[in-house]
């Protein structure tokens, strides 16, 4: 008789485990509430922004026929030798993204960033930081501030025209 009670109690226990009580079922529901409206819009804007940055990188890579880290490093060197530090930094960054183990790309990227920081006014430098990150509005604001302080800064004027035309 004992085996029957054991079997019956095991059967009842397994049925209870399969169908939780109504209070227990409520605990498993997760309700997402947002205090701010437009959170989904902001997430979509970030995704679009990331895609635009990647698309801009791909376009410049195609333009120079860059397919690997060594080629991106070579293009960065061409820009560096011409004194176009912003573009050199861009391609050194691409070289690092393609091959994070490329120590030459890391070193050249850091050197170019240090040269840029030493040789450019703070507003222009900040504008280039924003531009690299794809934050066009803030880059324009910084360039305008730079031109107010240094009206003869042709490099800032050229970059402002370039950014606004895109």
Helices and strands as residue ranges (DSSP letters): H 2-18, H 22-27, H 39-63, H 69-82, H 85-98, H 103-119, H 122-133, H 136-149, H 154-165
